[in-house]
């Protein structure tokens, strides 16, 4: 289904045209009927001769209600720009046209209404004047149609033209991210909350669990209705009334977004590109207070320009928008900015990022990243993240979920880069060649220094190496080290990383001391000294203990308690077998099982907890799942 929105100056006949087309009066409020002007959004629908069903959003033309107009046209497919033949091009005609262009509405029809009030020659003059105003505009109107909502003149041609227009208008791609910005919210006794709007993507089914943003509430769809008909499924492009249940919020209002995803981010700091149309009247300065309009939401905020001192009409610039309330932003969403007083449209823009909340300085790496995102696409996001961070991993899901691009498009971009060899994949993360080369150089330098200072050492453990080389020690860091090892120049054994050419050998005298120490720890498993106690015997013991622990010959537990690897493995087997048979045991019971004192038993049991073999609840130990 397509949705068409009206636009135009006050009293040019937008609502009358919709009523003539559909037989429905879009003015639903009593004060609208009394005053003869549209204050809030009105809705109607019809079926065209081709069978195509189309919904209409009728917007107010008065300058006081432009914010309501913006709420109505944010999700339309085409526009009907209405101009009265006896009035011509007026201020709100221009402002509405600017808003349509800023929101990237691409096509539509112009209706020259009230031709029954003027002479035929005047109609020709009006058409020529309209054509002059449309020169060099982004939106391309298919036709200018003279008509009269009062007499019905020209409406057959208008209906045929709408049919042709929608046949030539491509349907919005369905990215399977159902979301709806509520343009109305009300409560029905016995039914609960009803939110209405246009379903932008995907579909909603009765019974679906949905999320409400930015209030972060979960709810369930109780009923769905479109064009006053009960339905089980609402599809993309539908005008929908969504009856929800389960939300504890009682202050739901216009601007709330309903989504099928529970994983979306909310934010109040947005990094954007803003442009002011050439016909704009206001320049944009740093720290300007604004009204920010996204979807159907309206929030106060301010503009922080990154580099430009001012953005003038006909130009654009990068900026941060700080809002007084959070929104649920999608990368690629279009928005409008207005002055709060005097109320006037300044321009509009696109959301590029919401992850960098802090200050962004001119010439910074962060600003280069923001600039590289424009123009925005899934490919631009992937490449910019790889340039900025050096890698893409599962934590970058915010860019996937909170964007106007299909989730699959990000996988396609990453696969293309991986297949071409521009990035390397490891454990589900993707790394740029620059990141790998830089990290390899750091790791190689750290290992060279370590080998020179401690030639006897078998290498460095993953965490110590990561900390010294400035590589993250989480799953991403492990994946990166895996790629570095894959180069062949760096190797790993028993959890230690070392350069390929490195050979860790103790001098003969220390080798004898190490052999004797291992023998003693095996001979006296629960009487041997702790690491700190033995290191007091001299520097030689400090060296050999590091060597034996790094090589896995000795196992270090809390408090520096050391066990021969054979003793530790045998003790572990005893504990596991006992817990498998008895389900749970106290520390005292396991101490007796091992035949030792608390000094040795507790550190050993705590080591098993850390290794994920056992679980301790403060009183009993049990086997961990899967052991």
N, C-alpha and C positions, 0 to 999 in steps of 0.2 A: 504494500500500500504506500502511496505517496502522500505527503503532506504539503499543502501550499499555504503560505502566509501572506496576509495583506500588508501593505505599507502605504503611507501617504499622509498628507496634511489633514488636520482636523476638518470635519464636515465636508470632505470631498466625496463621501458616499461609500466608504469601504463596507460598512455593515449592510447597507442597502443592497449592494451588489451580491453579497453572500446570501442575503435573504431571497433575492430574486433567483439566484442559482439553485438554492437548496430548499427553499420554502421554510427555512428555519431562521428564527430571529437570534443572532449571536449575542445580542445585548441581554444578559441574564439578570443584572442587578436592577432593582426598582429605581435607583437614582439615575441609572443609565437611560432608562425609558423616559423618566421625567425630564431629564436635561437634554435628551436627544443626542448624547455623545457617548462613545465607548470609553469607559474608565479602566476596566480590567479586560482580561483576555476572554474572547468568545470562541465557541467551537461549533462547527457544523460539518456536514458530509453529504456526498452525493455519489451516484454512479454515472460515469460518462458513457456515451453511446458505444464505445468499444468494450464496455463491461468493466473497465478499470474503475475501482473505487478510490475516491480521493477524499482526504480530510482537509478542512480549512481551519486555520487559526486566524481569527480576526483580532487585530491589535488596535490599541487606542492611538489616535493621531495627535492629541493635545500634548504640548511640550512638557506639561507637568507629569505625564504618564509614560514618558519614553522608557523608563526602566521596565514597565510592564510590556511595552512593545518588544524590548530586547529579550525578555523571558519567553516571548511567544515565537520569535523567529530563530532561536538558537538551534533548532533541530528540524528545519523545514528543507524541502527538496527544491522548491522553486517559489518565486514571489509574484504576487499581483500588485504592481505599483499603480495606485489609483490617483489620477490627477483630474480635478474638476475643470471642465472646459471654460467655465465662467470665471475662474480664479487663476489658473495657470500654475507654474512652478513656484512653490512657496517654501519658507524656511524648513518646515518639518518634512517636506518632500526631500530636500537635500540631506537633512540629518538621517532620515530613515534609509535613504540610498547609501549613505556612508556606512551605516551600521550593517546593512546587507553585505556590502563589499568587505568590511572588516571581518565579518563572520564567514566569509568565503562562500556566500550563496552565489552560484554561477549563472543562473538563468532565470527567466520569467517572462511575463507579459506585462505590457503597460495598457491600462484601461483609461481612455480619455472619457470620463463620465460627464453626465449632464449636458450632452450635446443638444438636447431639446431646448436648452435655455439660450443658445447662441445661434448666430447665422452660420451657414455652411462655410463661408469664406473665413470666418474666425477659427473654425475647426482646423482648416489648413494651416493657418498661422500658428496655432497652438502645437500642431504636430511638428512644424519646422522648429519651433522654440524648444520642444522636448528633445528633438534630435540633436540640437546644438548642445544642450546640457549633458547629453549622453556620450559626447565625444571623449575618447581616451579613458573610458571607464572600464573597470575590471569585469563587472557584471554585463552579460550580453543578453539583452531582451530580444526575444524572437520577433515580436510584432507590437505596433501601437494600434490599439483597437478602439475606434470611436463607439460609444455606447451610451445608453441611458437606463439606469436602474429603475427610473420612474415608469418609463413607457415600455421597456423591454427591448428597445431598438438595439440591434447589434449583438444580442445575447446568443443567438444561434451560432454566429461566427465565433463568439468568445468560447462557447463550449467545444466547438470543433478545434479551435486553436489550442485549448487546454489539452485535448486528447492528443493532438500532434506533438505538443510540447513534452508531455510525459512519455510518449513513445520514444522520443529522442533523448530523454533524460535517463542516464544509467542509474540503476538501483544502487543504493549504498552497499559497499561490500560488507557482508556479515562476518565480523571477526569473533563471533561467539562470546561476547562479553556483555551480557544483558545489563543495561542500566537505563534508568528513567529519572529525569529531573522533574520533581513535582512542581507543577504550576498552580495547583490548587490542593488544599488539604482541609478536610472537614470530617466530622463524626456523625454517624447515623445510629440512632438509638437501637440497640439490639444487634447491630452489625459491627460497630467499632469504627476504626479509622479508615478513611478512603483517601488515597492520593491519586491525582490524575496527572497525565503527561504523555509525551511521545516516547515510545520505546525505541531507543537509539540503535541498539545492537541485540543480537541473539533472540531469545524467546523466554517468556515466563509461562509456567504451568500452574494451575490450581494445585495447592499443596506444597509448592516449592518453598524451601527455606531461603530467605533473602536477608541481606544486611542493609541497614539504614546508615548513611554517612551524611555529615561527619559525627553524628551522635553515637556511632558504633554500637548500634542495637541490632539484635537478631529478631526476626519476625517470620511469620508464615503467611503465605497468600491463601486467603480464605475464598475469595471470589474474584473473578475478572469480568470486565464488561467493556465492550467497544461499541460505539454508536448505539447505546442503550440496549444492546443484546448481550446476554450472558454467554460467555465463551469459556472453554477449558484451557486454551492456549492463546497467548498474545504473541504476535510475531513482530519482527523488526519493522519499524515505520508506522505501527498502529498507534492511534490515539486510544489510550487505555485508562480505565478507572481500576485501581488496584485496592481491593479491600484486604487489609492485613490484620492479623491478630498476634498477640504475644509480646508486642513491644510495650515496655513500661513507660515510655516517654509519652507525656500528655501534651507536649508543646510542639508537635510536628507541624511544619509550616512550609510554605513555598521555599524552594531552594534545597530541600532534602533530596538526596539521591538514593534511589533503590537499586541495589546491585545483586546479581546472583553470586558474587564472590565474597567470601569472608576474609580474604587476604589482602585487601586494599589498604594503602597508606593514606593518612590524612596529614595535612601540612598547612602552615600559615606563612611560610617563607617560600616564594616561588621565583625562580630565575627564568627570565623571559626575554623575548624580542618584541619590542613595541614599535608600531609605526603610526604616524599621523598622516591622514590623507592630504593630498595637495589642496583640497578645498577646505581643510580644517582652519579654524580661527584661533586656536590656542597652541602655544608652544609648551613643551613639557620640561620642567626644571627639576633639579635634584631636590628631594625631600617634599615634593608636591603631594598634598593630601588628595586622595582620590576616592571615588566609589568604584569598586571592582565588581563586574557582573560576569558570572560564569554559569552557564546553563540557565537556571532560574534563580540562582543565588545572588544576593546583593550584599556586599560587605565593605565596610570602610577600611582604608589602608593608606599606605604612602609609597611613593616611588623613590628608589635609590638608584641613581644612574651610576654605571660602572666607570665610564670614561668621559662621555660627552657632558659638557656643561649644560647643554640644552638640546632637546630634540625639536626641530622646527617642522611646520607643515610640509609635507612632501618628502619627509625623511624618516628614518627609523634608528633604533639603538637598543643596546642590551642593558638590562636593568634587573634589579631585585624588587619584588613587590612584597612588602610586609603587611599582612592582614591582621585585623583585630580578632578575627575568628578563623578557625581552621576550615578548610575545604577538602574535598577528595579530588585532587587534581589528576588528570590524565595527561601524559606527555603528548603534545600535539593538539590539545584542546585550545579552541579559540575563545577569546574573552574581549570585553569592551571595558574601557575606562572612561569615567566621567568626572567632572568637577562637582563637588558636593554643593558649592555655592559660589557664583550663580550656577544653577544646574545646566550643564552643557557637556555634550560628548566631545572628548579629546581625541581618542583614537582607539586602537585595539591591538591585539597581539596574540602570540602563541606561547604556551608553556613549554619550556625546554628542559627544566630540571627542578626537582624539589628536594634533592638529597643534601645539597650544600647550604646549610642554614646560616652559617656565619658570614662575616664580611668578606667580600671578594674585592681584592685590590687591583688597580690598573697594572697590567703587565704580568699578572700572576699566572701560575699554572692553571688555577681554577678558572680564570677568565678565558684562557685559551681553550679550555675544555668546553665551556658554555658556548663560545663562538663556533666551535667546530660542529656543534649540534644543529646549526642552522644552515640550510633548510633541513628540517627534521624528517627522518625516516628510520626504519628498523636498522638499516645498514649504517646510518650515521650514528645511531646510539651505540651499536656494537663497536664500531671502529673508534669512536671517541672514548668509550670506556677503556678499551685496550690501550689507546695512546695515553690516557690519563693515569690509569692505575697499573697498566701492564698486564692485567689478567681479567678474565670474566669467570665468575663462579656462581654457585647456587644462591649466594647472597644478593646477587644482582637481579633477583626476581621482581623487585619493585619496578624496575624498568620494563619488565615484561608485562606484569599484571596491570600496572597503572599507566597504560599507554593506549593510543588509538590504533595500534597495530596488532595483528593476530599473533598469538603466542608462537605459532609455528614459524612465523617469518623470522624470528630471532634465531631459531634452530637452523633455518635455511642459511642465514648469513654466516653463522659460526661454522657450519659444515663446509660452506664454500671456502672460507678462509683456511680451515683445517686441511681440506683436500688440496688446496693450492700450495700448502706449505708455509703460508704467511703466519700462521699461528700453530702452536703445538698443543695437543690435548693430553691431559694426565688426570686420572681420577675424576673425570667430569668437569674439570676446570680447563680453561683455554689461556695460553700464555703467548704474549707477543715475543718475537725474536729478540727485540731490544731488552725486554725484561729478563729473558733467559741469559743473554750475554752479560748484562750488568750483574745479575745475581751470581753467575758463574765466576766472574772476575772477583767479586767480593769473597765468595766461598774459597776460591783458590788462594787468595791472599791470606785469609785467616788460617787455612790449613798449612800453608808454607811457613807462616810465623810460628804456628804451634809445633810443627815438626822440627823446626830449627831450635826452639826452646826446650822441647821435650822429645828428643829423638827416640826414646824408649817407648813413648805412648803409642798405642794402636790407633789413635785418632780421637775424634770428638763425637759425642753423642748428638742426636738430631737437635735437641733443644739448645744445648750449649752452642752448637755451630750456628743455629738460626739466630740466636741472640747476638753473637759476635759479628755475624755477617749482615745483620739487619734484615733478615728474611723472617716472615711471619712463621710462628711455630705451630700454627693450627693446621687444619686439613689442607688448606691452600699451600702452605709452606712445605708440607710433606709431599704434595703433588709436584711442586717445583723442584725439590731435592731429587725426586725420582727422575725428572727429566735431566737434571744436571748429571746424575750418576749415569744416565743413558748415554752421555757423551763419551764415556770410556776413560776419561782422564781422571775422574774421581770415582772411587770405589767404596763399597760399604760391606762390613762384615761384623756380625754379632752386635749390630746396633751402632757401630762406630764408622765414621766417615774419614777417609784418608786419600791422599794423592796416590795415583797408581804406582809411581816410582818409590813410594815410601816403604821402608822395611823397619818394623819396630823390633829392635833387639836390645836386650839389656846387656850391659857389660858383664863379663864373666863373674866378677865378685857379687854383683847385684843379682845375677841369675841364680847363683848358689843360695843367696839369702831368700830369694823368692820361692825357690823349691822347698827350702826348709820351712818357710812360713806356711805354705800350702799344706805341707805334711802335718804341721802342728794343728791347723784348723780342722783337718780331717780327723786327727787323732783325738782331739779334745773339743768336740763340737759345741758343748754348752759350758765351757770353762774358759774359752779363748778371750783375749782382751778385745776391747772395742777399738775402733779406728783411732780415736783420739788418744787412747791409752798407749797404743803401740807406736804412734807417730812421735810420742815424747821420747822414744828411744833413739831418735836421730833422723836426719834428713834422708838417709838411705831408705828408711821405712816409709817415709812420705812418698818417695818415688815408686817403690815396688807395690805399695797398696793401690796407688792410682793405676798402675799397670795391670795389676791383677783384677781390680774391679772393672776397669774398662774392657779387659779381655774376657770377662765373665767367669773367671776362676773363683772369685769371691763375690758373694751377694751381700750388698749393704742394705740394712734395714734402719728404721728410726733409731735415733740416738747413736748412730755409728756402729751398731751391733753388726758383726760380720759373720757369715756362714760360708763354709765350703759349699760349692755349687751342688755337690753330691748330697751333702747333709740337707741342704735346703729342699732339693727335689724329693728326697725321701720323706722329709717332714710334711711337705705339701701333700704327698700321696696319702699319708696317714690321716691328715685332717679331712681331705676330700672323701676318702673311704668311710671315715667315721660319720661324717655329716650325711653322706648318701644313705647310710644305714639307719641313722638315728634322727634324721631330718634337721635337728638343731642341737646346739650345745653351748654351754657357758664357757667363758675363757678359762676358768679354773679347771673344768673338765678336760679341755683340750691341752692345758698345761700338763696335767697328769698323764694324758695320752702320750705326750712328747717326752715325758720324764725329765723335765727341767724346771727352772725357776721362772718367776714373772719377768726377771731382767731379760731373759732370752725369748720366752714364749710370746709376750705381748708384741714386741717389735716384729717378730716373724708373722704373727697373725695379722697385724696391721699391714704388712707387705702384701699378704694374700688379699686383703680388702682392696688395696690400691690396684692390684693386678686384675681385679674384677673376678676373682675366683670365689670370694665369699662376700656376704653382706652382714653388717653388724648393726643391730638396732639399739645398742646401748646395754643390752643384757644378753641376748643370744646371737650366735652366728648361724647362718644358713648358707647353702650353696647358691650362688648366683644362677640366674636362668641360663640354660644352655650348657652348664658345666657337667 
